[in-house]
Amino acid sequence: MAAAVRTRSRNNIARQVRDVYPAKPEIALRAHREIVPGWYVGTNESSVTKLRIAKAAASACGLRWGDEVDLELS
């Protein structure tokens, strides 16, 4: 799943907080959430980017968006 949501410069989902924002550790420390034990997602993103990450992660896990996975951003 992490590979499916990786960008050129960083991992959007990673095993270590420091890998979520590797070039900006100060952001990594304040802008992350543990989504399941041992996996972290960056939260310093636009809603559009968060939705893209969620859809890519669901697809990588073999889940159907809208049927098995849904997300409400506020």
Secondary structure, 3 states (H helix, E strand, C coil): CCHHHCCCCCCCEECCHHHHCCCCHHHHHHCEEEEECCEEEECCCCHHHHHHHHHHHHHHCCCCECCCECCCCC
